[in-house]
């Protein structure tokens, strides 16, 4: 069938329309296309309301179409936009963000989206590689739309050090990799000089064999400071947090952002774009000062540590035990780290009572006290002047947004990696009287459809 691409949508696909036998126009989604292109395509999936297709021939390619530099593009499922010039990628993402907010939540932005570009190549400080040991060793990514592993020797969006490590490990067959190893994740420091590696393995792995293999790897790739082995993500009996099976060498590294060094342990979350982390922190922190700040989904403390010089008290909430340990290590004295799921933390809306030089967080019958560095007297109920949110892709959700509305902080900073869940979460905030002061788009993931944004809200 012949199709004309109307526009790009969130998820990496182009949208076309197909006239059904009943006379209705049905949406068809196709990857690796550009608006205005006419293509010949085959249907790959049909649903009642839409269909998916793959391009078999470009009949009228766009004049903007670029040659992808990666030899695995369109076969590997990691990148979606390498056929699009980078400046146009930014334009498409800003348009998709704006359209998604309007379509899902009827939010019409009054101002321009401020776009923060990134170098489009070699920007990732982290990559996760699939491991295949049978019939022979292969290190790579999943094929587009499948669970088949494509062996690779380079990844143009990953840092130079990560690429050197990939090439070395692929060249040497990873030196008799144990069959229980399923994934390898590589994480590079900000200066791209040192690597931390962690692997996911079957729970019944031979731990001594894993440690011995790690020593062989580190002997060949000197930049790998340490390797840690965790129980497989596929293990249904594993706990919500990571279960360490074995380790060799360092289990954390120090990542420098502006004037601050963060300890980041194997398995902990950290932003992946090594060029934009400082800009992201500076933007979220802009014009923020006060008495109390609340940092939800705090990770290793990227924002909490930056808030510390600006506020007397910061409450930082993180559910992952791994990230929480780093958060406690990184946090200055005026940051109170709390290991709890954010939604549970807010289920009894906390208040912050200041009396006799101490700030007490009260939640039902529970209270936590933090001494103010300079001391003060008097008693007053304090609402956090700002709440920073950096949730996972699933967003915050209706119940927790209700708690945030009741807490009533005058300013919110919402860091989002999914415009659809962002739109859903913003709707109750706007209905409660918050307004969007600024919207920033950080292109943390060039060559992919992913969109990171910072929404600044006030009321």
C-alpha positions in Angstrom: 0.0 0.0 0.0 1.0 3.6 -0.6 1.0 6.0 2.4 1.9 9.6 3.0 3.4 10.6 6.3 1.5 13.4 8.0 3.7 14.0 11.1 5.9 12.4 13.7 4.4 11.3 17.0 5.8 10.4 20.5 7.3 7.0 20.4 9.4 7.5 17.2 6.8 6.6 14.6 5.3 8.6 11.8 1.6 8.9 11.4 -0.2 8.1 8.1 -3.9 7.5 7.3 -5.4 4.5 5.6 -8.9 4.4 4.1 -10.7 1.3 5.4 -13.3 -0.6 3.3 -16.0 0.9 5.5 -14.9 4.4 4.4 -13.2 5.4 7.7 -9.7 6.8 7.9 -7.6 4.6 10.2 -4.3 5.7 11.7 -1.2 3.8 10.6 2.1 4.1 12.5 5.5 3.6 10.7 9.1 3.9 12.1 12.0 5.6 10.5 10.1 8.1 8.3 9.8 11.9 7.9 6.7 14.1 7.4 5.7 14.5 3.8 7.3 11.3 2.6 5.4 8.9 0.4 6.2 5.3 1.1 5.3 1.8 0.1 4.6 -0.2 3.2 3.4 -3.6 4.5 1.1 -3.9 7.4 2.7 -5.7 10.4 -0.1 -5.4 13.0 -3.8 -4.5 12.8 -6.0 -3.3 15.7 -9.6 -2.1 15.7 -8.5 1.5 15.9 -5.1 1.6 14.2 -2.5 -0.4 12.4 1.3 -0.7 12.3 3.4 -1.0 9.2 7.0 -1.1 7.9 8.4 0.7 5.0 9.3 -1.5 2.0 10.3 1.4 -0.3 10.7 5.1 -0.2 8.7 6.4 -3.1 9.2 10.1 -2.4 11.9 10.6 0.3 12.1 13.9 2.1 14.8 16.3 1.0 15.8 16.5 4.7 16.5 12.8 5.0 20.0 12.2 6.3 22.3 9.2 6.1 22.6 7.5 9.5 26.2 7.1 10.6 25.5 4.0 12.7 25.8 0.7 10.9 23.1 -0.8 13.1 20.5 1.9 12.7 16.9 0.6 11.9 18.0 -2.9 12.9 18.9 -2.0 16.6 16.0 -0.8 18.7 17.9 1.9 20.5 17.7 4.9 18.1 14.8 6.3 16.1 15.9 9.6 14.6 19.3 9.1 13.0 17.8 9.7 9.6 16.8 13.2 10.7 19.2 16.2 10.9 19.8 17.1 14.5 18.3 20.7 14.4 15.1 19.2 13.0 15.0 16.5 15.7 14.8 19.3 18.3 12.0 21.0 16.4 10.0 17.8 16.1 10.5 17.1 19.8 9.3 20.5 20.9 6.3 20.2 18.7 5.5 16.7 20.0 5.8 17.9 23.6 3.4 20.8 22.9 0.9 18.6 21.0 1.0 15.9 23.7 0.1 18.4 26.5 -2.7 19.8 24.5 -4.1 16.4 23.3 -4.1 14.7 26.6 -4.7 17.5 29.1 -5.9 20.4 27.0 -2.9 22.4 28.1 -2.0 25.2 25.7 1.4 26.7 26.5 1.4 30.5 26.4 5.2 30.8 26.0 7.9 29.1 23.9 9.5 25.9 25.0 13.1 26.6 25.9 15.2 24.0 24.2 18.6 22.8 25.6 20.5 20.9 22.8 23.2 18.4 23.3 26.1 17.2 21.2 24.2 14.6 19.2 26.9 11.9 19.4 29.0 10.2 22.1 26.8 11.8 24.8 25.8 8.8 26.9 27.7 8.1 30.1 25.9 4.8 30.4 24.8 1.9 28.2 23.2 -1.5 28.9 24.2 -4.3 26.7 22.6 -7.7 26.2 24.8 -10.8 26.5 24.4 -14.0 24.5 26.7 -16.9 25.3 25.2 -19.6 23.1 26.2 -20.7 20.4 28.9 -18.1 20.8 29.5 -15.0 22.8 27.8 -11.8 21.5 27.5 -8.4 23.1 24.8 -6.1 21.7 21.3 -4.6 21.8 17.9 -6.0 21.0 16.9 -6.0 17.4 14.1 -3.5 16.7 10.8 -4.9 17.8 12.2 -8.2 19.1 14.2 -9.9 21.8 16.9 -11.1 19.4 20.3 -9.8 20.2 22.3 -7.9 17.5 26.1 -8.2 18.1 27.7 -4.8 18.0 31.3 -3.4 18.2 30.4 0.3 18.5 27.6 2.6 19.7 27.9 6.1 18.3 25.7 7.7 21.0 27.8 6.3 23.8 31.0 7.9 25.2 34.4 7.1 23.6 35.5 5.2 26.6 32.4 3.0 26.6 33.0 2.3 22.9 36.6 1.3 23.5 35.4 -1.1 26.2 32.7 -2.6 23.9 35.1 -3.1 21.1 37.7 -4.8 23.4 35.1 -7.1 25.0 33.6 -8.0 21.6 37.0 -8.7 20.1 38.1 -11.0 22.9 34.8 -12.8 23.3 34.6 -11.5 26.8 37.1 -14.1 27.9 34.9 -17.1 28.6 31.9 -15.3 29.9 29.8 -17.4 32.4 26.5 -18.5 30.8 24.5 -17.1 33.6 25.4 -13.5 32.6 22.4 -11.8 30.8 23.3 -8.1 30.7 26.3 -5.8 31.2 25.9 -2.1 32.1 28.8 0.3 31.7 28.9 3.7 33.4 31.6 6.3 32.8 32.7 9.2 34.9 32.1 12.8 33.8 35.7 13.0 32.4 35.2 9.7 30.6 38.4 8.2 32.2 37.0 5.5 34.5 34.3 2.9 34.1 32.0 1.1 36.5 30.4 -2.1 35.3 27.6 -4.2 36.7 26.0 -7.4 35.4 22.6 -9.1 35.8 22.8 -12.9 36.2 20.7 -15.9 37.2 20.3 -16.2 40.9 22.0 -19.7 40.9 25.2 -18.3 39.4 28.5 -19.7 40.6 29.7 -16.6 42.5 33.3 -17.6 42.5 33.2 -18.0 38.7 31.7 -14.5 38.4 34.4 -12.9 40.5 37.1 -14.7 38.6 35.6 -13.6 35.2 35.5 -10.0 36.5 39.2 -10.2 37.3 39.9 -11.3 33.7 37.8 -8.5 32.3 39.5 -5.9 34.5 42.9 -7.2 33.5 42.1 -6.5 29.8 40.1 -3.3 30.2 42.1 -1.3 32.7 39.6 1.6 32.9 37.0 -0.7 34.6 37.5 0.2 38.2 35.1 -2.5 39.4 32.4 -5.0 38.5 29.3 -5.9 40.5 26.9 -8.8 39.8 23.2 -8.6 40.6 20.4 -11.1 40.5 18.6 -11.1 37.1 15.8 -8.6 36.4 14.0 -11.7 35.0 14.1 -13.5 38.4 10.5 -13.3 39.6 11.6 -14.2 43.1 14.0 -11.3 43.4 13.1 -8.4 45.7 12.2 -4.9 44.4 15.8 -3.7 45.0 19.0 -5.2 43.7 20.4 -8.4 45.1 24.3 -8.5 45.0 25.7 -11.8 44.1 29.5 -11.0 43.8 31.8 -8.0 43.3 35.3 -7.3 42.2 37.1 -4.0 42.8 35.2 -0.7 43.3 31.4 -0.7 43.7 31.0 3.0 43.1 32.6 5.9 41.3 32.6 9.7 41.8 30.8 11.8 39.2 31.5 15.5 39.0 28.7 18.0 38.3 29.7 21.7 38.5 31.6 22.0 41.9 30.1 18.9 43.4 31.2 15.3 43.3 28.6 12.6 43.7 29.1 9.0 44.8 27.2 6.8 42.4 27.1 3.1 43.2 26.6 0.2 40.8 22.9 -0.1 40.0 22.0 3.5 41.2 20.2 5.9 39.0 22.0 8.8 37.5 21.3 11.0 34.4 22.8 9.6 31.2 23.7 12.7 29.2 27.2 13.6 30.2 27.0 17.1 28.6 23.7 18.4 30.0 23.6 17.3 33.6 25.1 20.6 34.9 22.7 22.6 32.8 19.8 20.5 34.0 20.7 21.1 37.7 21.2 24.8 37.1 17.9 25.2 35.4 15.9 23.3 38.1 17.7 25.4 40.8 17.1 28.8 39.2 15.8 31.4 41.6 15.2 28.9 44.4 15.8 29.9 48.1 14.0 29.5 51.3 13.5 27.6 54.5 12.2 24.1 53.5 12.5 22.2 50.2 11.2 18.7 49.4 13.0 16.5 46.8 10.9 13.5 45.8 12.5 10.6 43.8 15.8 12.0 45.0 18.1 9.3 43.5 21.7 9.8 44.7 20.9 13.4 45.6 21.5 15.3 42.3 19.1 18.0 43.2 19.1 17.7 47.0 22.8 18.5 47.2 22.3 21.5 44.9 19.4 22.7 47.1 21.5 22.5 50.3 23.2 25.9 50.1 19.9 27.6 49.2 17.6 26.2 51.9 17.9 25.6 55.6 16.3 22.2 55.4 15.8 19.7 52.6 13.9 16.5 52.9 15.0 14.0 50.2 12.9 10.9 49.6 14.2 7.9 47.7 12.9 4.3 47.6 15.8 2.4 46.1 18.2 1.1 48.8 21.1 1.4 46.4 20.4 5.0 45.5 19.5 5.9 49.1 22.9 4.7 50.4 24.5 7.1 47.9 22.0 9.9 48.9 23.0 9.6 52.5 26.7 9.7 51.6 26.3 12.7 49.3 23.9 14.7 51.5 25.2 17.7 53.6 24.1 18.0 57.2 20.9 20.0 56.4 19.6 17.3 54.0 17.4 14.7 55.7 17.4 11.5 53.6 14.3 9.3 53.8 14.2 5.8 52.4 10.5 5.4 51.4 8.3 5.3 48.3 7.3 8.9 47.5 3.6 8.0 47.3 3.8 6.4 50.8 5.7 9.4 52.2 2.9 11.7 51.0 0.0 9.5 51.9 -0.2 11.3 55.2 0.5 14.8 54.0 3.6 16.0 56.0 3.7 19.3 57.8 6.9 21.0 59.0 6.7 22.6 62.5 9.4 24.9 63.6 9.9 25.3 67.3 12.9 25.9 69.7 15.4 26.0 66.8 14.3 22.7 65.4 12.3 21.8 62.3 10.1 18.8 62.9 8.4 16.9 60.1 5.0 15.6 61.4 3.0 12.8 59.7 0.2 11.5 61.8 1.8 10.0 64.9 5.3 10.0 63.3 7.7 12.9 63.6 11.3 13.4 62.4 13.4 16.3 63.7 16.1 18.2 62.0 18.1 20.9 63.8 18.4 24.2 61.9 22.0 25.1 61.4 21.8 28.6 62.8 19.1 27.9 65.4 16.0 29.9 65.9 13.1 30.2 68.3 9.4 30.5 68.0 6.8 28.2 66.5 5.3 28.2 63.0 3.8 25.7 60.6 6.0 25.6 57.5 5.0 24.5 54.0 7.9 23.6 51.7 8.7 26.6 49.5 9.5 24.3 46.7 9.0 20.6 45.7 11.3 19.0 43.1 9.9 15.9 41.4 11.9 13.6 39.2 9.7 10.5 38.8 10.2 7.5 36.6 8.6 7.2 33.2 5.3 6.1 34.7 5.0 9.6 36.3 3.4 10.5 39.6 -0.2 9.4 39.4 -3.6 10.8 40.5 -3.4 9.8 44.2 0.0 11.4 44.8 -0.9 14.5 42.8 -3.8 15.0 45.2 -1.4 14.8 48.1 0.9 17.4 46.5 -2.1 19.7 45.9 -3.1 19.5 49.6 0.5 20.1 50.7 0.3 23.4 48.7 3.9 24.3 48.1 4.0 27.6 46.2 6.6 26.4 43.7 7.1 23.0 41.9 9.8 21.8 39.6 8.7 18.7 37.7 11.4 16.9 35.8 9.8 14.5 33.3 11.0 11.8 30.9 7.6 11.2 29.3 5.3 13.9 28.0 2.2 11.7 28.2 2.4 11.1 31.9 3.6 14.7 32.4 0.4 15.9 30.8 -1.8 13.6 32.9 0.0 14.8 36.1 -0.1 18.5 35.3 -3.9 18.6 34.8 -4.8 18.4 38.5 -2.1 20.9 39.4 -3.4 23.5 36.9 -7.0 22.8 38.1 -5.8 23.5 41.7 -4.5 27.0 40.7 -0.9 26.3 39.7 0.3 27.9 36.5 3.2 27.0 34.2 5.8 29.7 34.4 8.4 28.0 32.1 8.7 24.8 30.1 12.2 23.5 29.2 13.1 20.7 26.9 16.4 19.0 27.6 17.5 16.8 24.8 19.2 14.2 27.0 18.6 11.6 24.3 19.6 12.8 20.8 18.9 10.4 18.0 16.0 8.8 19.9 12.3 9.8 20.4 12.8 10.3 24.2 11.9 13.8 25.6 13.1 15.1 28.9 11.5 18.3 30.2 11.5 20.6 33.2 8.2 22.3 34.0 8.3 25.3 36.4 5.0 25.8 38.3 3.9 28.4 40.8 0.7 29.5 42.5 
